[in-house]
Amino acid sequence: MTTISYNHKDKQISCDSQATMNGIVMDINATKFAVDGNEIHFFCGQFSDRSLMLDYYHGREHKDEIPDVAMLTVDDRGVVWVSSITSEGLLIKGECDHHMTIGSGEQFALSALDFGNSSKQAVEYAATRCIYTGGKVHTYDIATKQFI
């Protein structure tokens, strides 16, 4: 899976780059984000379900499948949204006005944020406890609209 961490105070999102399958590390340089116009999406979950999740998110026609993926999205207003799909196929999203973490290491990352760590430090800490989190940590700064 992965760990994605949003530090609301610093307005930064970080994610790891380790991809696993069946308990085996398949890639330590995986890209877990995608730029889509003026939006950037950070994904955790089933890699193959990313495009299906974006179809739900943008209200495009999609299959009747429920994607096994969650995401944090930054839009052109600099707002972070948390998105998921219910078992009935309804998109749930809302403005995130607090620290947020998703993925297999979310509890560890959230605890690190609670202790004042940056989003990058939170993902790095999660990687010490979560076997599905690792590799390089990528950090996106919302104010400057770039990876730092």
N, C-alpha and C positions, 0 to 999 in steps of 0.2 A: 504494500500500500504506500503510504507516504505520510509526511507531516507538513502541514501548511499552517503558518502562524501569522496573524495580523496584530500588530501593536498599534492600538488606536491612538495612543499619545504621540508616538513618533510618525504615524501614518506610513508604515512600511509593512510589506508582506514578504515573507520568506518561505521557501520550499526546498526540500532536499532533491537529490537527483538519482536516488537508487530505485531501480525497478526490480521487482521480484515476481516469481511465478512458482506456485507449489512449494513455497518455503525455500526457494533457491534464488540467490542474487543473479539476475540476468544481465543487468547493465548498471554501472555506477555513474553514467553520464546521460541519463534520461532527461528529457525536457518535459516538465510537468506544468507548463503554462503555454498559452496560445494568444497571439494578438489577433483581434477580430475587429477591424476598423478602429474606432476610438476606444475600444474596450480591451482589457487584458484579463484573461481567465486563468485561474490556478485550479488544477484538478487533483483529486485523489480518488482512487478506486480503479475500476476496470478501464484500462487504456482505450480499448476498442469502443467504449461507450461515450467518449468525449463528444463526437459529432452529434450523437443522439441527444445528449444533454443540451448542446447548443441549439438544436432544433426546438426543444421544449422552451428554452430560455427566450428565444426570439419569436416564439409563437408560430414557427413554421410547421408545415405538415410533417408528421413523423409517424413512424411505425407505432403499433400499439404495445411496444416494449417499454419497460421501466429501466432506465439506465442505472447501472450499479456504479455510480460516480457522484461525488459532491464537488462543489466548486465555490470559490470566492471570486467575485468579479469586481473590477474597478472600471467605472465608466468615465466618460469625458468630463463629468462634473467632479470627479475625484471621490465618488461615493463607493463604498465597498458594500456589495450585496452578498448574502448567503443564499444559496439556491439548493433545493432538493426536490425530489419528485415523490409524491405519496403513492401508495399501492394502487390508488384509483387513477393515477396518471395526472394529478394536479400539481402544477408548479408552485412551490412555496419559496418566496423570496422576500427579503426585507432589508432595510438599511441597517448596517452594522454600526452601532454607536458605542461599542465597547471592544475590549480585546476579544479575539475569536481565534480558535484553532480547530482544525479538522484533520481527520486521518487517523491512522493507527497509533501515532504517538501524541495525539491531541491532549491527553491528560498531563503528560510530562511537559509539553510545551506550554500549556496554560499555567501550570504551576510555576514554571520559569518566568513567565510574564508577570505573574502575581508578585514575584520577588524583584521586579524592576528590570529584568533583562530585556534586551532588544529582541526583535522578531528573529534575527539571525541566531542569537545566543539561545533562544528558546528551541529552535530546530536542532541546533548543535547538541543541546542537552537531551532532547528527545532521542537523538541518535545513540546516546550512551545507554539508553534503556529499551528502546524499541528495535527489535531485530529487522523490521521492515522499513526503517528510516536510515539513510546514510548517504555517502557521496558528497559532492560539492553542494553548498547551500547558496541559492540564488536569492538576492534581496532586491525588491522593487520599491523605489521611493515614489509615493503618490504625488508629492508636491512637485518634484522635478520631472516626473513621468519618464523615469529611466531606471535601469538596473544599476546598482552601486556596488 
